[in-house]
Amino acid sequence: MTTDETPSPQPPEPPPPAGEQARLALEKKRERYVWYYLAYFLFGIHIVAFVMIYAVLSTK
């Protein structure tokens, strides 16, 4: 005789209010833009560095 007592599943949490969902969506969007700006900034720094290295190495 085995007793397989599984705990009853928890009821799902109610969704946050509409205002809260809008704020979270906006925060996610802004965070994505921050990553894009960081990527472009780092890419630009590397381009400038390669141009400076080329300028130094190509001088006579």
VENSULSUL-V600130 format. One record per pair of residues at least 24 apart in sequence whose C-alpha atoms are under 8 Angstrom apart, sorted by the first residue. I is the first residue (numbers start at 1). J is the second residue. Records with the same first field share a line. If there is no record, write none. Layout:
I->J, J
//
This chain:
none
//
